[in-house]
Amino acid sequence: MKVTKKARKEQAQAIIDRNVIGIKFCDADIAEMNEVLGCDHHGYKRMRNPDFKDPRHLHVLRDGQWRAFSWNKAISPRSQTQEVKKVMRDSVRSVLAEFRDECYDHPCAYEHLGPCGGDMTADHVGKPFDDLADEFLRTYGEPELERAASDVGYRFVDMDLEAKWFEFHQAHAVLQMVCRSHNASKGKREAPTQHDRLTPFQEFV
């Protein structure tokens, strides 16, 4: 009987949750995690994620070194286009964070829809991020990717093309502040009132 992705994900979560942060999994949990993920790592450790709150952030022991590892991606691998868009999003993440920090006191654009919850985050309004990325890819094609220096994820091979994407995003993105709960539930719908929006990204920078 084939095990569903949902069942594999729930099993992986259960293994991670019963382990203590910073302590290498016992041999039985390593073997079970390898079976669930279809991997052959020599060790797993639950760690704190330095970038955002993630109670199930994992490091794996590979080639004698501990490295960050996406267990969720092992269960549900991204398509090539999804991987490209992740790299594109990562390349503008720092300026989105700067926008969020500068505008943190602005109200959530969806506060009129119900109680807000979670941290405030920068969100694309008008054209969602995926639409901006698609527009860029239609013009320039999918970029070639290579492993990042940290061996976690990928990056652009062509730095000039990455710079063009950065400039394109800067020229076309309009951002707003949204709480995490509304950001997770709003889908692609646009904030209904103009006064809730913040400045276009190019004006902000």
C-alpha contacts under 8 A as a table, 3 or more apart, distances in Angstrom:
res1	aa1	res2	aa2	distance
3	V	7	A	6.40
3	V	8	R	6.79
4	T	7	A	5.22
4	T	8	R	6.31
5	K	8	R	5.03
5	K	9	K	6.04
5	K	75	I	6.56
5	K	76	S	7.37
6	K	9	K	5.10
6	K	10	E	6.21
7	A	10	E	5.12
7	A	11	Q	6.14
8	R	11	Q	5.09
8	R	12	A	6.14
8	R	36	V	5.86
8	R	37	L	7.63
8	R	75	I	7.33
9	K	12	A	5.12
9	K	13	Q	6.14
9	K	72	N	7.16
9	K	75	I	7.11
10	E	13	Q	5.07
10	E	14	A	6.21
11	Q	14	A	5.11
11	Q	15	I	6.36
11	Q	36	V	7.38
12	A	15	I	5.17
12	A	16	I	6.28
12	A	33	M	6.40
12	A	36	V	6.74
12	A	37	L	7.90
12	A	71	W	7.99
13	Q	16	I	5.16
13	Q	17	D	5.99
13	Q	56	R	7.26
14	A	17	D	5.12
14	A	18	R	6.37
15	I	18	R	5.56
15	I	19	N	6.84
15	I	29	D	6.65
15	I	33	M	7.20
16	I	19	N	5.45
16	I	46	R	6.62
16	I	56	R	6.28
17	D	20	V	7.75
17	D	56	R	7.22
19	N	23	I	7.37
19	N	25	F	6.67
19	N	46	R	6.90
20	V	23	I	5.73
20	V	46	R	6.66
21	I	45	K	6.95
21	I	46	R	4.78
21	I	47	M	5.22
21	I	48	R	7.21
22	G	45	K	5.92
22	G	46	R	5.81
22	G	47	M	5.52
23	I	45	K	5.77
23	I	46	R	6.99
24	K	43	G	6.55
24	K	44	Y	5.70
24	K	45	K	4.67
24	K	46	R	7.58
25	F	28	A	7.97
25	F	29	D	5.85
25	F	30	I	5.95
25	F	43	G	6.66
25	F	44	Y	5.56
25	F	45	K	5.97
26	C	29	D	5.39
26	C	30	I	6.23
27	D	30	I	5.03
27	D	31	A	6.18
28	A	31	A	5.22
28	A	32	E	6.18
29	D	32	E	4.99
29	D	33	M	5.92
30	I	33	M	5.18
30	I	34	N	6.11
30	I	41	H	7.75
30	I	42	H	7.35
30	I	43	G	6.07
30	I	44	Y	6.46
31	A	34	N	5.18
31	A	35	E	6.26
32	E	35	E	5.10
32	E	36	V	6.20
33	M	36	V	5.06
33	M	37	L	6.05
33	M	39	C	7.96
34	N	37	L	5.25
34	N	38	G	5.51
34	N	39	C	4.70
34	N	40	D	5.57
34	N	41	H	6.68
35	E	38	G	5.17
35	E	39	C	6.74
36	V	39	C	7.95
37	L	71	W	6.97
37	L	74	A	5.90
37	L	75	I	5.85
38	G	74	A	7.68
41	H	44	Y	7.45
41	H	60	V	6.54
41	H	61	L	6.22
41	H	62	R	6.35
42	H	60	V	7.40
42	H	61	L	5.50
42	H	62	R	6.69
43	G	60	V	5.50
43	G	61	L	4.79
43	G	62	R	7.80
44	Y	58	L	6.75
44	Y	59	H	5.76
44	Y	60	V	4.53
44	Y	61	L	6.31
45	K	58	L	5.69
45	K	59	H	5.21
45	K	60	V	6.39
46	R	56	R	6.51
46	R	57	H	5.86
46	R	58	L	4.71
46	R	59	H	6.41
47	M	56	R	7.57
47	M	57	H	5.53
47	M	58	L	5.65
47	M	59	H	6.59
48	R	53	K	7.85
48	R	54	D	7.13
48	R	55	P	7.20
48	R	57	H	6.28
49	N	52	F	5.90
49	N	53	K	6.35
49	N	54	D	6.01
49	N	57	H	5.94
50	P	53	K	7.91
54	D	57	H	5.57
57	H	68	A	7.77
57	H	69	F	7.74
57	H	70	S	7.69
58	L	68	A	5.97
58	L	69	F	5.62
58	L	70	S	6.97
58	L	71	W	7.30
59	H	66	W	5.90
59	H	67	R	5.04
59	H	68	A	4.26
59	H	69	F	5.30
60	V	65	Q	7.96
60	V	66	W	5.37
60	V	67	R	5.42
60	V	68	A	6.44
60	V	69	F	6.19
61	L	64	G	6.19
61	L	65	Q	5.43
61	L	66	W	4.53
61	L	67	R	6.53
62	R	65	Q	5.37
62	R	66	W	6.31
62	R	67	R	7.12
67	R	151	D	7.88
67	R	152	V	7.56
68	A	152	V	6.51
69	F	152	V	7.06
70	S	73	K	5.31
70	S	74	A	6.56
71	W	74	A	5.01
71	W	75	I	6.60
72	N	75	I	5.26
72	N	76	S	6.16
72	N	77	P	7.94
73	K	76	S	4.87
73	K	77	P	4.75
73	K	78	R	6.76
74	A	77	P	5.67
78	R	81	T	7.87
78	R	82	Q	5.55
78	R	83	E	5.85
79	S	82	Q	5.08
79	S	83	E	6.17
80	Q	83	E	5.12
80	Q	84	V	6.23
81	T	84	V	5.00
81	T	85	K	6.21
81	T	142	E	7.53
82	Q	85	K	5.13
82	Q	86	K	6.21
83	E	86	K	5.09
83	E	87	V	6.37
83	E	154	Y	7.99
84	V	87	V	5.16
84	V	88	M	6.23
84	V	142	E	7.15
84	V	143	P	7.29
84	V	145	L	7.54
85	K	88	M	4.85
85	K	89	R	6.04
85	K	130	D	7.61
85	K	133	A	6.76
86	K	89	R	5.04
86	K	90	D	6.07
87	V	90	D	5.01
87	V	91	S	6.17
87	V	154	Y	6.45
87	V	155	R	5.90
87	V	156	F	7.38
88	M	91	S	5.19
88	M	92	V	6.89
88	M	133	A	7.51
88	M	162	E	7.93
88	M	165	W	7.59
89	R	92	V	5.55
89	R	93	R	6.10
90	D	93	R	4.93
90	D	94	S	7.88
91	S	94	S	7.46
91	S	162	E	7.66
91	S	166	F	7.35
92	V	95	V	5.66
92	V	96	L	6.43
92	V	166	F	6.61
92	V	169	H	7.98
93	R	96	L	5.11
93	R	97	A	6.17
94	S	97	A	5.03
94	S	98	E	6.29
95	V	98	E	4.84
95	V	99	F	6.17
96	L	99	F	5.05
96	L	100	R	6.15
96	L	122	A	6.09
97	A	100	R	4.99
97	A	101	D	6.15
97	A	122	A	7.22
98	E	101	D	5.13
98	E	102	E	6.15
99	F	102	E	5.20
99	F	103	C	6.05
99	F	122	A	6.80
99	F	204	F	7.66
100	R	103	C	5.24
100	R	104	Y	5.42
100	R	120	M	7.43
100	R	121	T	5.88
100	R	122	A	5.19
100	R	177	M	7.08
101	D	104	Y	5.25
103	C	106	H	5.60
103	C	177	M	7.35
104	Y	120	M	6.59
104	Y	121	T	7.91
104	Y	177	M	7.34
106	H	177	M	6.60
107	P	111	E	7.29
107	P	177	M	6.84
107	P	178	V	7.61
107	P	196	D	7.73
108	C	111	E	5.25
108	C	116	C	7.52
108	C	120	M	7.40
108	C	176	Q	8.00
108	C	177	M	5.41
108	C	178	V	4.45
108	C	179	C	5.75
108	C	196	D	7.77
109	A	112	H	7.82
109	A	176	Q	6.81
109	A	177	M	6.16
109	A	178	V	5.61
109	A	191	A	6.16
109	A	196	D	5.10
109	A	197	R	6.76
110	Y	113	L	5.55
110	Y	114	G	7.56
110	Y	178	V	6.77
110	Y	182	H	6.62
110	Y	191	A	6.55
111	E	114	G	5.71
111	E	115	P	6.44
111	E	116	C	6.12
116	C	179	C	6.02
116	C	180	R	7.93
116	C	181	S	6.41
116	C	182	H	6.76
117	G	179	C	6.00
117	G	180	R	6.34
117	G	181	S	5.20
117	G	182	H	7.56
118	G	179	C	5.86
118	G	180	R	5.09
118	G	181	S	6.09
119	D	179	C	5.67
119	D	180	R	5.77
120	M	177	M	6.35
120	M	178	V	5.54
120	M	179	C	4.27
120	M	180	R	6.07
121	T	177	M	5.68
121	T	178	V	5.49
121	T	179	C	5.98
121	T	180	R	6.48
122	A	175	L	6.30
122	A	176	Q	5.79
122	A	177	M	4.92
122	A	178	V	6.43
123	D	175	L	5.42
123	D	176	Q	5.29
123	D	177	M	5.98
123	D	178	V	6.37
123	D	183	N	7.56
124	H	127	K	6.70
124	H	128	P	5.31
124	H	129	F	6.07
124	H	173	A	6.62
124	H	174	V	5.79
124	H	175	L	4.64
124	H	176	Q	6.35
125	V	128	P	5.96
125	V	173	A	7.76
125	V	174	V	5.65
125	V	175	L	5.63
125	V	176	Q	6.40
125	V	190	E	6.00
125	V	191	A	7.19
125	V	197	R	7.73
126	G	174	V	6.86
126	G	190	E	6.10
127	K	131	D	5.94
127	K	132	L	6.42
127	K	173	A	7.35
127	K	174	V	7.74
128	P	131	D	5.38
128	P	132	L	6.53
128	P	188	K	6.50
129	F	132	L	5.16
129	F	133	A	6.15
129	F	173	A	7.98
130	D	133	A	5.05
130	D	134	D	6.03
131	D	134	D	5.04
131	D	135	E	6.15
132	L	135	E	5.17
132	L	136	F	6.34
132	L	169	H	7.29
132	L	172	H	7.69
132	L	173	A	7.67
133	A	136	F	5.16
133	A	137	L	6.13
134	D	137	L	5.04
134	D	138	R	6.10
135	E	138	R	5.26
135	E	139	T	6.64
136	F	139	T	5.31
136	F	140	Y	6.20
136	F	141	G	7.69
136	F	165	W	7.13
136	F	168	F	7.55
137	L	140	Y	5.15
137	L	141	G	4.62
137	L	142	E	5.66
138	R	141	G	5.63
140	Y	143	P	7.79
143	P	156	F	6.70
143	P	157	V	7.58
143	P	158	D	7.56
143	P	161	L	7.64
144	E	156	F	6.29
144	E	157	V	5.75
144	E	158	D	7.32
145	L	154	Y	6.04
145	L	155	R	5.45
145	L	156	F	4.86
145	L	157	V	5.32
146	E	154	Y	5.32
146	E	155	R	5.53
146	E	156	F	6.44
146	E	157	V	5.87
147	R	150	S	7.99
147	R	151	D	5.72
147	R	152	V	7.14
147	R	153	G	6.13
147	R	154	Y	4.42
147	R	155	R	6.27
148	A	151	D	5.09
148	A	152	V	6.06
148	A	153	G	5.91
148	A	154	Y	4.83
148	A	155	R	5.53
149	A	152	V	7.63
151	D	154	Y	7.74
156	F	159	M	6.25
156	F	161	L	7.69
156	F	162	E	6.27
158	D	161	L	5.35
158	D	162	E	6.51
159	M	162	E	4.94
159	M	163	A	6.21
160	D	163	A	5.01
160	D	164	K	6.33
161	L	164	K	4.97
161	L	165	W	6.31
162	E	165	W	5.06
162	E	166	F	6.21
163	A	166	F	4.97
163	A	167	E	6.20
164	K	167	E	5.11
164	K	168	F	6.03
165	W	168	F	4.94
165	W	169	H	6.07
166	F	169	H	5.22
166	F	170	Q	6.11
167	E	170	Q	4.96
167	E	171	A	6.13
168	F	171	A	5.18
168	F	172	H	6.20
169	H	172	H	5.31
169	H	173	A	5.39
170	Q	173	A	5.88
170	Q	201	F	5.85
170	Q	202	Q	5.22
171	A	201	F	7.12
171	A	202	Q	5.38
172	H	200	P	7.76
172	H	201	F	7.45
172	H	202	Q	7.47
173	A	200	P	6.38
173	A	201	F	5.55
173	A	202	Q	7.49
174	V	198	L	7.48
174	V	199	T	6.62
174	V	200	P	4.19
174	V	201	F	5.20
175	L	197	R	7.19
175	L	198	L	6.03
175	L	199	T	6.76
175	L	200	P	6.18
175	L	201	F	6.19
176	Q	196	D	7.61
176	Q	197	R	5.29
176	Q	198	L	5.02
176	Q	199	T	7.73
177	M	197	R	7.84
177	M	198	L	7.50
178	V	182	H	6.55
178	V	183	N	5.89
179	C	182	H	5.60
179	C	183	N	6.05
180	R	183	N	4.91
180	R	184	A	6.04
181	S	184	A	5.32
181	S	185	S	6.55
182	H	185	S	5.15
182	H	186	K	5.76
183	N	186	K	5.57
183	N	187	G	7.49
184	A	187	G	7.08
186	K	189	R	6.03
191	A	194	Q	7.50
191	A	196	D	7.20
191	A	197	R	7.57
193	T	196	D	5.78
193	T	197	R	7.55
194	Q	197	R	5.59
195	H	198	L	7.90
199	T	203	E	6.38
199	T	204	F	6.29
200	P	203	E	5.47
200	P	204	F	6.47
201	F	204	F	5.03
201	F	205	V	6.41
202	Q	205	V	5.50
